[in-house]
């Protein structure tokens, strides 16, 4: 237990040592970057991902304090089980990070005048919105029973939004709408969970070098729209913000852009 009220002075390593963490979508991309950083800081990390092969590979790479769990974020049973694994850590569940999501393009009027497929829109809402909310509600349920740390903190929930919700381009209605919903749930969740010392924040990445944007030509188009630095973001940079959010109690209910001041619409 950390005695100091000045968490930023204590440092993330002391705060995370022995803490339970669950990262959905943790086997690749932003999630994997976050898993690696938090594990290096001493956390007990559950890598919750649909791909058990990738999750197991990462857990084997990291070794002790890393566990893989096959998880569909839209399943209450799967998410609850992953949270239960993380809650078994010495300090209990202290951090939940939602990185699982899908991103597909579809035009409102497609080839031959076909309408946007409703099933695709519904799937984005199901995975990106319902899946995110599923983690929020179940992580909060577990965290509220934690013993309070310094300053009354019991846990932090970090969500992943997207710059597309602010500057969506043609063909991105379903993705932009789903991420906009994630942004919208941030502040009311933070205010509702505040009495239990549980914070909620959302990171809004611009183009990052992950599997979602792997084609060099697309990366080049995004980089051209960035102000500075003119390059794709790195998963480690997303992870460093997760670390800062965990350390800094004053950041609560915030939706934070990490996009090199680009214009992507």
C-alpha positions in Angstrom: 0.0 0.0 0.0 1.4 3.4 -0.9 1.1 6.0 1.9 1.9 9.2 0.0 -1.0 11.2 -1.4 1.4 12.5 -4.1 1.0 9.7 -6.6 3.1 11.5 -9.3 6.0 11.6 -6.8 5.7 8.0 -5.8 5.8 6.9 -9.5 3.9 4.4 -11.6 6.3 1.6 -10.8 5.5 1.7 -7.1 1.8 2.2 -7.7 1.5 -0.7 -10.3 3.7 -3.2 -8.5 1.4 -6.0 -7.5 -1.7 -4.4 -9.1 -4.1 -6.4 -11.2 -4.6 -5.1 -14.8 -6.8 -6.4 -17.6 -6.3 -5.2 -21.2 -8.9 -6.2 -23.7 -7.5 -6.5 -27.2 -4.3 -6.9 -25.4 -2.5 -9.3 -27.8 -1.7 -6.8 -30.6 -1.4 -3.1 -31.5 -2.2 -0.5 -28.8 -3.2 -3.2 -26.4 0.0 -5.2 -26.7 2.0 -2.0 -26.3 0.1 -1.2 -23.1 0.5 -4.8 -21.8 4.3 -4.6 -22.2 4.7 -1.3 -20.5 2.4 -2.1 -17.5 4.0 -5.5 -17.1 7.5 -3.8 -17.1 6.3 -1.6 -14.3 5.4 -4.6 -12.1 1.7 -5.1 -12.8 0.0 -8.5 -13.0 -1.5 -8.3 -16.5 -4.3 -10.3 -18.0 -4.1 -10.2 -21.8 -7.8 -10.6 -22.9 -8.1 -11.2 -26.6 -10.2 -13.1 -29.1 -6.9 -14.6 -30.4 -5.8 -16.9 -27.7 -2.8 -17.8 -29.9 -1.5 -14.2 -30.0 -2.4 -13.7 -26.3 -0.5 -16.8 -25.2 2.5 -15.9 -27.3 2.7 -12.5 -25.6 2.2 -14.0 -22.2 5.0 -16.5 -22.8 7.2 -13.7 -24.0 6.6 -11.7 -20.8 6.7 -14.6 -18.4 5.7 -14.3 -14.8 2.8 -12.0 -14.0 1.3 -12.2 -17.5 -1.7 -14.4 -18.2 -3.6 -15.0 -21.5 -7.3 -15.3 -21.7 -9.5 -15.8 -24.7 -12.2 -13.1 -24.5 -15.1 -11.9 -26.6 -15.7 -8.4 -25.2 -19.4 -8.7 -26.0 -19.7 -11.7 -23.7 -20.5 -10.9 -20.0 -19.0 -14.3 -19.0 -15.8 -13.8 -20.9 -15.1 -10.3 -19.6 -16.1 -11.2 -16.0 -13.7 -14.2 -16.1 -10.8 -12.0 -17.4 -11.5 -9.5 -14.6 -11.6 -12.2 -12.0 -8.1 -13.4 -13.1 -6.7 -9.8 -12.8 -8.5 -9.3 -9.4 -6.5 -12.2 -8.0 -3.4 -10.0 -8.0 -2.0 -8.9 -4.6 -3.6 -5.4 -4.9 -6.7 -6.6 -6.7 -8.0 -5.1 -10.0 -6.6 -1.5 -10.2 -6.6 -0.8 -13.9 -8.8 -1.9 -16.8 -7.9 -0.8 -20.4 -10.3 -1.2 -23.3 -8.3 -1.6 -26.6 -10.5 -4.2 -28.3 -12.4 -2.9 -31.4 -13.0 -3.2 -35.1 -12.7 -0.6 -37.9 -14.2 -1.2 -41.3 -15.2 1.1 -44.1 -18.6 1.1 -45.8 -20.3 3.7 -47.9 -23.8 4.9 -47.3 -24.5 4.4 -51.0 -22.4 1.5 -52.4 -21.8 -0.1 -55.8 -24.9 -0.1 -57.9 -26.7 2.1 -55.5 -26.8 -0.5 -52.7 -27.5 0.8 -49.2 -25.0 0.6 -46.4 -25.3 -2.9 -44.9 -27.2 -2.6 -41.6 -25.5 -5.6 -40.2 -22.1 -4.0 -40.5 -23.2 -0.9 -38.6 -24.8 -3.0 -35.9 -21.6 -5.1 -35.5 -19.5 -1.9 -34.9 -21.9 -0.8 -32.2 -21.9 -4.3 -30.7 -18.1 -4.6 -30.5 -16.9 -1.0 -30.0 -19.8 0.3 -27.9 -21.3 -2.7 -26.1 -17.9 -4.3 -25.7 -16.5 -1.2 -24.2 -19.4 -0.7 -21.8 -19.3 -4.3 -20.8 -15.7 -3.8 -19.5 -16.7 -0.5 -17.8 -19.6 -2.0 -15.9 -17.9 -5.2 -14.8 -14.5 -3.6 -13.9 -16.3 -0.9 -11.9 -18.3 -3.6 -10.0 -15.0 -5.3 -9.0 -13.1 -2.1 -8.3 -15.6 -0.6 -6.0 -14.9 -3.3 -3.4 -11.2 -2.6 -3.4 -9.5 -1.1 -0.4 -8.8 2.5 -1.2 -5.2 3.5 -2.1 -3.6 6.9 -1.4 -6.1 9.7 -1.9 -9.1 7.3 -1.9 -8.4 5.8 -5.3 -9.8 2.3 -6.0 -9.2 2.0 -9.7 -8.9 3.5 -13.2 -10.7 2.5 -16.4 -9.2 3.7 -19.7 -11.2 3.6 -22.9 -10.0 3.9 -26.5 -11.7 6.3 -28.7 -10.7 7.6 -32.2 -10.0 10.9 -33.9 -12.5 9.6 -36.5 -15.3 10.5 -34.1 -14.3 14.2 -34.5 -13.1 14.2 -38.1 -14.7 11.2 -39.8 -14.2 10.8 -43.5 -16.6 9.4 -46.1 -17.1 5.7 -45.6 -16.5 5.9 -41.9 -20.0 6.5 -40.5 -20.2 3.3 -38.6 -16.8 3.5 -37.1 -17.1 7.2 -36.2 -20.5 6.7 -34.7 -19.3 3.8 -32.5 -16.2 5.8 -31.2 -18.3 8.9 -30.7 -20.4 6.8 -28.3 -17.3 5.8 -26.4 -16.3 9.4 -26.0 -19.8 10.2 -24.8 -19.9 7.6 -22.0 -16.6 8.9 -20.5 -17.7 11.8 -18.4 -21.0 10.5 -17.1 -19.2 7.2 -16.1 -16.5 9.2 -14.3 -19.0 11.3 -12.4 -21.1 8.3 -11.4 -18.1 6.3 -10.2 -16.4 9.2 -8.4 -17.9 8.3 -5.0 -16.0 5.0 -5.0 -12.7 6.6 -6.1 -12.9 5.1 -9.6 -11.7 7.3 -12.5 -12.6 6.9 -16.2 -10.7 8.5 -19.1 -10.6 8.0 -22.8 -7.5 8.2 -25.1 -8.3 9.3 -28.6 -5.5 8.1 -30.9 -4.9 9.4 -34.4 -3.2 7.1 -36.9 -1.0 4.6 -35.1 1.2 1.9 -36.5 -0.9 -1.1 -35.7 -2.6 -3.8 -37.7 -5.6 -1.6 -38.3 -3.5 0.7 -40.6 -0.9 -1.6 -42.0 -0.8 -0.6 -45.7 2.2 1.7 -46.5 0.1 3.8 -48.9 -2.5 4.5 -46.3 0.1 5.3 -43.7 1.6 7.8 -46.1 -1.8 9.5 -46.6 -2.3 9.9 -42.8 1.3 11.1 -42.2 0.8 13.9 -44.8 -2.1 15.2 -42.7 -0.2 15.3 -39.5 1.2 18.7 -38.2 4.1 17.4 -36.0 5.6 14.9 -35.7 5.0 13.7 -39.3 4.9 10.0 -38.6 2.6 7.3 -37.4 2.1 7.0 -33.6 3.7 4.2 -31.8 1.9 1.8 -29.4 4.5 2.6 -26.8 3.3 6.3 -26.9 -0.3 5.2 -26.3 1.0 3.1 -23.4 2.9 5.9 -21.9 -0.3 7.9 -21.6 -2.0 5.0 -19.9 0.8 5.1 -17.3 0.4 8.9 -16.8 -3.4 8.5 -16.4 -2.8 5.9 -13.7 -0.4 8.2 -11.9 -2.2 11.5 -12.2 -5.5 11.5 -10.2 -6.6 14.9 -11.5 -7.2 13.5 -14.9 -10.7 12.2 -14.7 -13.6 12.2 -17.2 -11.3 13.4 -19.9 -11.2 12.6 -23.6 -7.6 13.2 -24.7 -6.5 13.4 -28.3 -3.1 11.9 -29.3 -2.9 12.7 -33.0 0.1 15.0 -33.7 -2.4 17.9 -34.3 -3.5 16.4 -37.6 -6.5 17.1 -39.7 -8.0 13.8 -40.9 -11.5 14.6 -42.2 
